[in-house]
Amino acid sequence: MTYIIAQPCVDVMDRACVEECPVDCIYEGKRSLYIHPDECVDCGACEPACPVEAIFYEDDVPDEWAEYYDANVAFFDSLGSPGGASRLGPQDFDPPFVDSLPPQNQD
């Protein structure tokens, strides 16, 4: 099991969760952040740190954001398991689902 980052993070990417993660498993895409399912230790430190409430335990993702589970998996299909987000740095892509979204969270 792991945590999933959903729609409220798209185009916001506050990164407060990154600072709280003790295992450096939150990776940065072009428009959203993603939690590596194999590197996450399920400590839950990221969830309360998120100011936009975008992080959910895998089984608790709201139905309207269910596609974000697959998007999270797809992000790591091409990356594999790099062993730490800070070492890899920001990536210039997102999975097709996130990439195709209109601009989000714009006031």
C-alpha positions as CSV (number, residue, x, y, z in Angstrom):
1,M,0.0,0.0,0.0
2,T,1.1,3.6,-0.5
3,Y,-0.2,7.1,-0.7
4,I,-1.5,8.8,-3.8
5,I,-1.4,12.5,-4.7
6,A,-4.6,13.6,-6.5
7,Q,-6.0,16.6,-8.4
8,P,-5.5,19.4,-5.8
9,C,-1.8,19.1,-6.4
10,V,-1.9,19.5,-10.2
11,D,-0.4,22.9,-11.1
12,V,0.1,23.8,-7.4
13,M,3.0,21.5,-6.2
14,D,3.5,23.2,-2.9
15,R,6.2,20.7,-1.9
16,A,5.5,20.8,1.9
17,C,5.1,17.1,1.7
18,V,8.5,16.6,0.2
19,E,10.1,18.3,3.2
20,E,8.3,16.0,5.6
21,C,9.1,12.7,3.7
22,P,11.8,10.8,5.6
23,V,12.6,8.5,2.7
24,D,12.7,11.0,-0.2
25,C,10.0,9.1,-2.2
26,I,8.0,12.1,-3.5
27,Y,9.0,12.8,-7.1
28,E,8.3,15.9,-9.1
29,G,6.7,15.8,-12.5
30,K,6.0,18.7,-14.8
31,R,2.6,19.5,-13.3
32,S,2.2,17.3,-10.2
33,L,4.0,15.4,-7.5
34,Y,4.0,11.5,-7.3
35,I,4.8,9.1,-4.4
36,H,6.9,6.1,-5.4
37,P,4.9,3.0,-4.3
38,D,8.0,0.9,-3.6
39,E,10.0,3.5,-1.9
40,C,7.2,4.8,0.4
41,V,7.3,3.4,3.9
42,D,3.7,4.3,4.6
43,C,4.7,6.6,7.5
44,G,1.9,9.1,6.6
45,A,4.0,12.2,7.3
46,C,3.2,13.7,4.0
47,E,-0.6,13.6,4.3
48,P,-1.0,16.3,7.1
49,A,1.7,18.4,5.6
50,C,-0.2,18.9,2.3
51,P,-1.8,22.4,2.4
52,V,-4.3,21.5,-0.4
53,E,-5.3,18.1,1.0
54,A,-4.2,16.3,-2.1
55,I,-2.6,13.2,-0.5
56,F,-4.7,10.1,0.3
57,Y,-3.9,6.6,1.5
58,E,-4.4,4.4,-1.5
59,D,-7.7,2.9,-0.3
60,D,-9.1,6.3,0.7
61,V,-8.7,8.2,-2.7
62,P,-12.1,9.8,-3.4
63,D,-14.0,8.2,-6.3
64,E,-13.8,11.4,-8.4
65,W,-10.0,11.2,-8.3
66,A,-9.6,7.4,-8.8
67,E,-7.7,8.0,-12.0
68,Y,-4.8,9.4,-10.0
69,Y,-3.9,6.0,-8.8
70,D,-3.2,4.9,-12.4
71,A,-1.5,8.2,-13.1
72,N,0.9,7.6,-10.2
73,V,1.7,4.1,-11.4
74,A,2.2,5.4,-15.0
75,F,4.6,8.1,-13.8
76,F,7.0,5.4,-12.4
77,D,6.6,3.0,-15.4
78,S,9.3,4.9,-17.3
79,L,11.4,5.9,-14.2
80,G,11.6,2.6,-12.5
81,S,12.9,2.9,-8.9
82,P,15.6,5.6,-9.0
83,G,16.2,5.4,-5.2
84,G,15.4,8.9,-4.2
85,A,13.7,12.0,-5.6
86,S,16.3,14.6,-4.6
87,R,19.0,12.7,-6.5
88,L,16.9,12.4,-9.6
89,G,15.5,16.0,-9.6
90,P,12.4,17.4,-11.3
91,Q,11.2,15.5,-14.4
92,D,9.8,17.3,-17.5
93,F,6.8,15.0,-18.0
94,D,3.7,13.7,-16.4
95,P,1.6,10.6,-17.3
96,P,-0.8,11.2,-20.2
97,F,-3.8,11.6,-17.9
98,V,-2.3,14.5,-16.0
99,D,-0.6,16.0,-19.0
100,S,-4.0,16.2,-20.8
101,L,-5.8,18.0,-18.0
102,P,-6.7,21.7,-18.5
103,P,-4.9,24.2,-16.2
104,Q,-6.0,23.4,-12.6
105,N,-6.4,25.4,-9.4
106,Q,-6.3,28.8,-11.2
107,D,-8.1,31.6,-9.3
